Amino acid sequence: MVQGDSPAIARRRVRMALREARQALGQTQGEVAEAMEWSLSKVQRIEKGDVTVAPNDLRPLLAHLQIHDRGQVDALLQAAKTSRQRRQWWDESRWRDNVTPSMLQLASFEADARSIYYYSPFWVPGILQIPAYVDAMLGATFWSELSNDVRAVRGEFRRRRRQEVFSRSQLPSLFLLMDESALYRHFGEPQMLGEQLADLLRLAESGVLEIRIVPLDIKENVVGLGAFDIHDLGGEPSGEDQNSVIYRESAMIDEIVDDVVSVARHRRIFSRLWDVSIEAAKSLELIEGRVGFYGG
């Protein structure tokens, strides 16, 4: 346990230690569940970070996974307590009843992220969306999947995420790789896209956000590469991949991925595309041109 860990980072620390210990023993989640006399879903939810693990459950689990070092046991027990210490805004029942577990985890990571890297081939991503864009996008993307009530709550949740991140005393550094096609794809009135792009310009000019546009004629094969975010978190152990998570989202599914190999691979992809995309100043000129076209 590192002094000063947030509940989100503490929870991640516990679940990663448990997963790594289970894999080192060559056991499946089902075998752990059987040994602990738990349901398989309980083990899966703990390892995914969907739920916290109580210290009274953690002690016998650590023993089963052959984690006996006193210092490590004490640190993990303290981390488990920290992860359950205080409720955050995303812990409210109305969010949990209507928002995916991965999205709830994402909100917790956004509260701690030192930097966030967005790759978006279709739309303006996440907390960079203005309220009108949020509503239009949810209506266009999920109209056949979600009820009006659930869609309204998810829209409110996304707007709250933006509000919380941009009200942080220390803002994260934000980097956006956005496909050129997103400058033309509007989900509602064309003027709304102009307002959204104007907001991106404002963030870039304030120094909060750096943007590069992935051109339509890029030589790299980006077909099938879905949207993803990389969140670099605080805490130890140090290392950009060891302490980072990926959020991947499509119209059908979203997920948090935090194994080091996957993080490193996504970071390499992001860095490669960043290097071959339109450089920052020209990207802003391109966005400004579209703002003028839409009258944003």
C-alpha positions as CSV (number, residue, x, y, z in Angstrom):
1,M,0.0,0.0,0.0
2,V,1.3,3.4,-1.0
3,Q,0.5,6.3,1.3
4,G,-2.0,8.6,-0.3
5,D,-3.6,6.0,-2.7
6,S,-7.1,6.9,-3.8
7,P,-9.8,4.3,-3.4
8,A,-9.7,3.6,-7.1
9,I,-6.0,3.0,-7.2
10,A,-6.1,0.9,-4.0
11,R,-8.8,-1.3,-5.5
12,R,-6.8,-1.8,-8.7
13,R,-3.7,-2.6,-6.6
14,V,-5.6,-5.4,-4.8
15,R,-7.2,-7.0,-7.9
16,M,-4.0,-7.0,-9.9
17,A,-2.1,-8.7,-7.0
18,L,-4.9,-11.3,-6.7
19,R,-5.0,-12.0,-10.4
20,E,-1.2,-12.2,-10.7
21,A,-1.0,-14.6,-7.8
22,R,-3.8,-16.8,-9.2
23,Q,-2.1,-17.0,-12.6
24,A,1.3,-17.7,-11.0
25,L,-0.3,-20.8,-9.3
26,G,-1.8,-21.8,-12.6
27,Q,-5.4,-21.8,-11.2
28,T,-8.5,-20.7,-13.0
29,Q,-11.1,-18.4,-11.5
30,G,-13.4,-21.4,-11.2
31,E,-10.9,-23.3,-9.1
32,V,-10.4,-20.3,-6.8
33,A,-14.2,-20.0,-6.5
34,E,-14.5,-23.6,-5.6
35,A,-11.7,-23.5,-3.0
36,M,-13.2,-20.4,-1.4
37,E,-16.8,-21.7,-1.6
38,W,-17.7,-18.6,-3.5
39,S,-19.6,-18.1,-6.8
40,L,-17.6,-17.8,-9.9
41,S,-19.1,-14.4,-10.6
42,K,-17.8,-13.1,-7.2
43,V,-14.2,-14.0,-8.2
44,Q,-14.7,-12.5,-11.7
45,R,-16.2,-9.3,-10.3
46,I,-13.3,-8.9,-7.8
47,E,-10.7,-9.4,-10.4
48,K,-12.4,-7.0,-12.9
49,G,-12.7,-4.4,-10.2
50,D,-16.5,-4.3,-10.4
51,V,-16.7,-4.8,-6.6
52,T,-14.3,-4.3,-3.6
53,V,-13.2,-7.2,-1.5
54,A,-13.8,-7.1,2.2
55,P,-10.8,-7.7,4.4
56,N,-12.4,-10.7,6.0
57,D,-12.7,-12.3,2.6
58,L,-9.3,-11.1,1.5
59,R,-7.4,-12.8,4.4
60,P,-8.3,-16.4,3.5
61,L,-8.1,-15.6,-0.2
62,L,-4.5,-14.4,0.2
63,A,-3.7,-17.6,2.2
64,H,-5.2,-19.8,-0.6
65,L,-3.1,-17.9,-3.2
66,Q,0.0,-18.5,-1.1
67,I,0.6,-14.8,-0.4
68,H,2.2,-15.1,3.1
69,D,4.7,-12.3,3.3
70,R,3.6,-10.2,6.2
71,G,4.5,-6.9,4.6
72,Q,2.6,-7.7,1.4
73,V,-0.4,-9.1,3.3
74,D,-0.6,-6.0,5.5
75,A,-0.3,-3.7,2.5
76,L,-3.1,-5.5,0.6
77,L,-5.4,-5.5,3.6
78,Q,-4.8,-1.8,4.0
79,A,-5.5,-1.2,0.3
80,A,-8.7,-3.2,0.6
81,K,-9.8,-1.0,3.5
82,T,-8.9,2.2,1.5
83,S,-10.8,1.0,-1.5
84,R,-14.0,0.9,0.8
85,Q,-13.3,4.0,2.8
86,R,-15.5,6.6,1.3
87,R,-18.2,6.9,-1.2
88,Q,-17.6,8.9,-4.3
89,W,-20.1,10.7,-6.6
90,W,-20.2,7.7,-9.0
91,D,-21.2,5.3,-6.1
92,E,-24.8,6.7,-6.1
93,S,-27.4,4.0,-6.8
94,R,-28.9,5.8,-9.8
95,W,-25.5,5.6,-11.6
96,R,-25.0,2.0,-10.7
97,D,-28.4,1.0,-11.8
98,N,-28.0,2.6,-15.3
99,V,-24.3,2.8,-16.1
100,T,-22.0,0.0,-17.0
101,P,-19.4,-1.2,-14.4
102,S,-16.6,-0.3,-16.8
103,M,-17.9,3.3,-17.1
104,L,-18.1,3.6,-13.3
105,Q,-14.5,2.4,-13.1
106,L,-13.6,4.9,-15.8
107,A,-15.0,7.8,-13.8
108,S,-12.8,6.7,-10.8
109,F,-9.7,6.6,-13.0
110,E,-10.5,10.0,-14.5
111,A,-10.5,11.4,-11.0
112,D,-6.9,10.3,-10.6
113,A,-5.4,10.4,-14.1
114,R,-2.3,12.5,-14.6
115,S,-2.6,12.2,-18.4
116,I,-5.2,10.8,-20.8
117,Y,-4.6,9.7,-24.4
118,Y,-7.6,9.4,-26.6
119,Y,-7.8,7.7,-30.0
120,S,-11.2,8.2,-31.6
121,P,-11.9,7.1,-35.2
122,F,-15.6,8.1,-35.2
123,W,-16.5,10.8,-32.7
124,V,-15.3,13.3,-30.2
125,P,-14.5,11.2,-27.1
126,G,-15.5,11.1,-23.5
127,I,-15.1,14.1,-21.3
128,L,-14.3,16.3,-24.4
129,Q,-18.0,16.2,-25.4
130,I,-20.1,19.2,-24.8
131,P,-23.7,18.5,-23.4
132,A,-25.5,18.9,-26.7
133,Y,-23.1,16.5,-28.4
134,V,-23.5,14.0,-25.6
135,D,-27.3,14.0,-26.0
136,A,-27.2,13.8,-29.8
137,M,-24.6,11.0,-29.8
138,L,-26.5,8.9,-27.3
139,G,-29.7,9.3,-29.2
140,A,-28.1,8.4,-32.5
141,T,-26.0,5.5,-31.3
142,F,-28.1,3.7,-28.7
143,W,-31.6,4.4,-29.9
144,S,-32.5,0.7,-30.3
145,E,-30.7,-0.5,-27.2
146,L,-31.6,1.8,-24.3
147,S,-34.8,3.1,-22.9
148,N,-35.3,6.9,-22.8
149,D,-34.8,6.9,-19.1
150,V,-31.5,5.0,-19.1
151,R,-30.3,7.1,-22.0
152,A,-31.1,10.3,-20.0
153,V,-29.2,9.0,-17.0
154,R,-26.2,8.0,-19.1
155,G,-26.2,11.4,-20.7
156,E,-26.2,13.1,-17.3
157,F,-23.4,10.8,-16.1
158,R,-21.2,11.7,-19.0
159,R,-21.8,15.4,-18.4
160,R,-21.0,14.9,-14.7
161,R,-17.7,13.2,-15.7
162,R,-16.7,16.2,-17.7
163,Q,-17.7,18.6,-14.9
164,E,-15.7,16.7,-12.4
165,V,-12.5,16.4,-14.4
166,F,-12.4,20.0,-15.5
167,S,-13.0,21.1,-11.9
168,R,-10.0,19.2,-10.6
169,S,-7.4,21.4,-8.9
170,Q,-4.8,19.8,-11.0
171,L,-6.0,19.1,-14.5
172,P,-4.7,16.0,-16.3
173,S,-2.8,16.5,-19.5
174,L,-5.0,15.5,-22.4
175,F,-4.0,14.2,-25.9
176,L,-6.4,13.6,-28.7
177,L,-5.9,11.6,-31.9
178,M,-9.2,12.0,-33.8
179,D,-9.9,10.8,-37.3
180,E,-10.6,13.5,-39.9
181,S,-14.0,11.9,-40.6
182,A,-15.2,13.0,-37.1
183,L,-14.9,16.6,-38.3
184,Y,-17.8,15.9,-40.7
185,R,-19.9,13.5,-38.7
186,H,-22.7,15.2,-36.9
187,F,-25.3,13.3,-34.8
188,G,-27.7,16.2,-34.5
189,E,-27.9,19.7,-36.1
190,P,-24.8,20.6,-38.1
191,Q,-24.4,23.8,-36.0
192,M,-24.0,21.6,-32.9
193,L,-20.9,20.0,-34.4
194,G,-19.5,23.4,-35.0
195,E,-20.0,24.3,-31.3
196,Q,-18.3,21.0,-30.3
197,L,-15.3,21.7,-32.5
198,A,-15.1,25.2,-31.2
199,D,-14.9,23.8,-27.7
200,L,-12.0,21.6,-28.7
201,L,-10.2,24.7,-30.1
202,R,-10.8,26.5,-26.8
203,L,-9.4,23.6,-24.8
204,A,-6.4,23.4,-27.1
205,E,-5.7,27.2,-26.9
206,S,-5.9,27.0,-23.1
207,G,-3.1,24.4,-23.1
208,V,-5.2,21.7,-21.6
209,L,-5.5,19.6,-24.7
210,E,-3.2,18.7,-27.6
211,I,-4.9,17.5,-30.8
212,R,-3.7,15.8,-33.9
213,I,-6.0,14.8,-36.7
214,V,-5.5,11.4,-38.4
215,P,-5.9,12.2,-42.1
216,L,-8.2,10.3,-44.4
217,D,-5.3,9.5,-46.7
218,I,-3.1,8.0,-43.9
219,K,-0.9,5.2,-45.1
220,E,-1.1,3.2,-41.9
221,N,-3.8,0.5,-41.8
222,V,-6.3,1.7,-39.2
223,V,-9.3,-0.2,-40.5
224,G,-10.9,-2.0,-37.6
225,L,-8.9,-0.2,-34.9
226,G,-11.6,0.8,-32.4
227,A,-11.7,3.8,-30.0
228,F,-9.6,3.6,-26.9
229,D,-8.2,5.8,-24.1
230,I,-5.0,5.3,-22.1
231,H,-5.1,6.7,-18.5
232,D,-1.8,7.2,-16.7
233,L,-2.4,7.1,-13.0
234,G,-0.5,8.2,-10.0
235,G,1.1,6.0,-7.4
236,E,3.7,3.2,-7.4
237,P,5.2,1.1,-8.8
238,S,6.5,3.6,-11.2
239,G,6.4,3.0,-14.9
240,E,4.1,4.3,-17.5
241,D,2.6,0.9,-18.4
242,Q,2.5,-0.7,-15.0
243,N,0.3,2.1,-13.6
244,S,-1.9,2.7,-16.6
245,V,-5.3,1.4,-17.8
246,I,-7.1,1.3,-21.1
247,Y,-10.7,2.0,-21.7
248,R,-12.2,0.6,-24.9
249,E,-15.7,1.5,-26.1
250,S,-17.9,0.7,-29.0
251,A,-21.7,1.0,-29.5
252,M,-22.1,-2.6,-28.2
253,I,-19.6,-3.0,-25.4
254,D,-17.1,-1.2,-23.2
255,E,-14.3,-2.6,-21.0
256,I,-11.4,-1.7,-18.8
257,V,-8.1,-3.4,-19.7
258,D,-5.1,-3.0,-17.4
259,D,-2.6,-5.8,-18.1
260,V,0.9,-4.4,-18.9
261,V,1.2,-6.1,-22.3
262,S,-2.0,-4.6,-23.6
263,V,-1.3,-1.2,-22.3
264,A,2.2,-1.2,-23.9
265,R,0.7,-2.4,-27.2
266,H,-2.0,0.4,-27.3
267,R,0.6,3.0,-26.3
268,R,2.9,1.9,-29.2
269,I,-0.1,2.2,-31.6
270,F,-1.0,5.6,-30.3
271,S,2.6,6.9,-30.5
272,R,2.9,5.6,-34.1
273,L,-0.3,7.2,-35.2
274,W,0.6,10.5,-33.4
275,D,3.9,10.6,-35.3
276,V,2.3,10.2,-38.7
277,S,-0.8,12.3,-38.2
278,I,-1.2,16.0,-39.0
279,E,0.9,18.1,-36.7
280,A,-0.8,20.1,-34.0
281,A,-0.9,23.6,-35.5
282,K,-2.2,22.4,-38.9
283,S,-4.7,20.1,-37.1
284,L,-6.1,23.2,-35.3
285,E,-6.3,25.1,-38.6
286,L,-8.3,22.2,-40.1
287,I,-10.7,22.2,-37.1
288,E,-11.0,25.9,-37.3
289,G,-12.0,25.7,-40.9
290,R,-14.8,23.2,-40.0
291,V,-16.0,25.5,-37.2
292,G,-16.4,28.3,-39.7
293,F,-18.2,26.0,-42.1
294,Y,-20.7,25.0,-39.4
295,G,-21.0,28.4,-37.9
296,G,-19.9,27.2,-34.4
